[in-house]
């Protein structure tokens, strides 16, 4: 009975607005338009909403002008038109309507319906922010944070972000957390970042949920809790956040504090990969290549490696080089192997640099060139790649692409052997028999000097060839 009374009263309100609107009352036209727009007690009808809101807007009612702009912006009840949207937002904004001021600022930021202009965007965001609109305060903070329409100014960004965040604006809470995480305008604090990520995540903000999941996974400002990490990452991933999907796949694939589940990991990698996440595509390729969580499938592995490689993922480019060099599921093709190795090598991938050196040394897929072989072996050897160090030693020993130098040859062999290369370990004593004690001492000194110079990167082991 009570619901029936409410419905009856609402309908009577609709009738009153309709009668007043037909008499030309601007406020009644506005309210009637809103009822049609929202579908309150009557069936939603954007065309009728447009009709009545336009009549109210033509009479100068700012609220109606702003809503009319939104209809043009979204193409509801009228053909979509950014210039018309910007025009009506401007009419309302100039009357002081804060929502319209924010909307007009967004049009300038995106260059929709008006020429892109970050300075004007900032000016309109500022007017709305001064009226206490939290979303506008966050947008203004982003202008100062990213240098849009003004110089980067972290203190101002922090001040406006905080004003919006304390009002409960989730995007501002996320931005505030990121500023604490990165130490932008404040001393870096994982604990403070976590506090703001929690507030935004509780409101369903997917990036904040992902950040919270990573914090629990990596013990950033909180004790590590893999189960909570998975829970928050899954919430974010379910909303389509590809970074969360990738992290969730990595945790499940590796069994990092949770039960290893490669089948579930495959599913999350797939969701991220289909959104274009290059690392997810690479890991998906690995899973198909090795039959982890799914049946071994060389063609699908090739497909995912290629997608990642086409985005510039060096590890995927290297793997494609190996596939074509060895003919794994595809016809052997040394030209394609050289192509993919070169792309990865140019990005600093040590294994690709070594393998490209091998191709140049043997004239496989590229013209034989000892100087280029020496160059690529050297690039990889300097990164600590043990096989490249052994190969480089061989070039010095035989005088290929460089003047023969037994001391430097032995130096690289020593480094390769110490790094774990079995061939170098087995052959270094044989090589030593051909050297004098002073030559051996010189090689040892060179090896120690190299190790001291490269000590900072000693913990980054090379990937097996």
C-alpha angles and dihedrals in degrees: 000000000000091000089049090053091051091050092048092049092047091051090050088052089052091051091049092050091047093053093045092045092053087053089057102258105158096206092050090049089051094049092045090051090051091051090054091044094051098034094236111175088330132067113276110257118173093187091059090041088055092048095054097037090051091052090051091044091052087058089057101256105156096205090055092046091055093048090046089053089053091053090053091045094053097033095238117154089350138048110282112261125169094190091054090046091052091046094055093041087054093051090053095040093054088056089056101259103157096203091052091047090056091045092050089049089054090051090055092045092052097035092235116152089348134052111277108263121165093187092058090043089056092047093055093043088052093054091050093043091053087059090058100256103156096204090052090048089055092048089050090049089053090054090059093038095054100027096249109160092346140043116281106274115175097185091055091043090051093047095052093040091054092049090055095040095055087054088058099256102159097204090053091048089052092048091048090052091050091050091054090045092053098035094240108166091340137059108278111259125174089191093056091043089052091052092058095040088056093054094048093043091053087059091054099258102159099207090050089049089052092048090049090050091051090048091056091044095050100030094244107168092337139058112277112265112173094187093055089044091057092045094053094041090051092052089052093043092051087059089055102260102155095198090056090047090052094048091048090052091051093050093049094043092051098038089232101184092325134075110286110249112174094176091058090042089055090053093052093044088051093053091051093042092053087057090056101262102160098202091048089052090051093050090045088054089052092051093051091043093052100032094243114160089348140044115286109266118174094187095054090044089053091048094053094042089053092050090052092043092051087058090054101261103159095201090055091046089053092050091050088052090054092047093053093040092054099031094238104178091334134069110277108262119176092183091059090043090055091047094055094040090052093052091050093041092054087058091054100260102159097203091051090048091053094047091047087052089054091052092051092046091054100031093241114157089342134056111278108262123165093190092057090043089054091047095052094042087052093051091053095040091055088058091055098258100159099203090051089050090053091047091048089051088053091054091053091046094053097034094238112160090348140050111281110264118174094185094054090042090056091045091058091044090053091051092048092049092048089049090057105264104152096203091052090047092052095046104040094085090051091050091048091060089066093054133077120238090254091051090050090049091051091050091050091050091050091049092051091048091051092049092050091049092049098039092112092064098037093108092060103088121200121255113250114260 
